[in-house]
Amino acid sequence: MRWVWVRTATVIVVALVLLPLLTLYAYLLLWFLPYLTYSDRPALWLVTFTLWAGAVGCLVVGWFRRHRSGLWWGWLPAAALCAAAAWPLIDRF
């Protein structure tokens, strides 16, 4: 129980890095939604959205599991990996 503050601080630092990036992704996904869904590349939007949703989901699960001493930390690299995997796809918009 005494290491809860370290886990909480770690999740907060990761969230401070990932939340602006994920917010930018959400904005770009909404902005390019008509262009990508009504063109010949709807799969690009769907894969990018799936990676974005996965990153947000992993970040949320990491936040709620931070009080447990088990596998709380595995969700944070998973969120970062999903966000990093979405970057080349966002760059193709």
C-alpha positions in Angstrom: 0.0 0.0 0.0 2.9 2.3 0.5 3.9 2.2 -3.2 0.5 3.5 -4.4 1.9 7.0 -4.7 4.6 5.8 -7.0 2.2 4.0 -9.2 -0.2 6.9 -9.2 2.7 9.3 -10.1 3.7 7.0 -12.9 0.2 6.8 -14.4 -0.1 10.6 -14.1 3.2 11.2 -16.0 2.2 8.8 -18.7 -1.2 10.4 -19.0 0.3 13.9 -19.2 2.3 12.7 -22.2 -0.3 10.6 -23.9 -3.5 12.7 -23.4 -2.5 15.6 -25.6 -1.4 13.2 -28.3 -4.6 11.2 -28.1 -6.6 14.4 -28.1 -4.8 15.4 -31.3 -5.6 12.0 -32.8 -9.2 12.3 -31.9 -9.4 15.8 -33.5 -7.8 14.5 -36.7 -10.0 11.5 -36.8 -13.1 13.7 -36.6 -11.8 16.2 -39.0 -10.9 13.7 -41.7 -13.9 11.4 -41.1 -15.9 12.5 -44.2 -12.8 12.5 -46.4 -11.7 9.0 -45.4 -15.0 7.2 -45.1 -16.3 8.4 -48.5 -13.1 7.8 -50.4 -11.3 4.6 -51.3 -9.5 4.4 -47.9 -12.1 3.7 -45.2 -9.9 1.0 -43.7 -7.2 3.6 -42.8 -9.7 5.5 -40.6 -11.0 2.3 -39.0 -7.5 1.0 -38.2 -6.5 4.3 -36.8 -9.6 4.6 -34.7 -9.1 1.1 -33.4 -5.6 2.0 -32.3 -6.7 5.2 -30.8 -9.5 3.5 -28.8 -7.1 0.8 -27.7 -4.6 3.5 -26.4 -7.4 5.3 -24.5 -8.7 2.0 -23.1 -5.3 0.8 -22.0 -4.7 4.2 -20.3 -8.0 4.0 -18.5 -7.4 0.5 -17.4 -4.0 1.4 -16.1 -5.5 4.2 -14.1 -8.1 2.0 -12.4 -5.6 -0.8 -11.8 -2.9 1.4 -10.2 -4.0 0.5 -6.6 -3.3 -3.2 -7.2 0.2 -4.5 -6.9 -0.2 -6.9 -9.8 -0.1 -6.1 -13.5 -0.9 -2.4 -13.3 2.2 -1.3 -15.2 1.6 -3.4 -18.4 -1.3 -1.2 -19.5 0.9 1.9 -19.8 3.4 0.6 -22.3 0.4 -0.9 -24.2 -1.2 2.5 -24.4 2.1 4.0 -25.6 2.5 1.3 -28.2 -1.0 1.8 -29.6 -0.4 5.5 -29.8 3.0 5.0 -31.5 1.5 2.5 -33.9 -1.2 5.0 -34.9 1.3 7.8 -35.7 2.3 6.6 -39.2 -1.4 6.1 -40.0 -2.3 9.6 -38.8 0.6 10.9 -40.9 -1.0 9.4 -44.0 -4.2 11.5 -43.6 
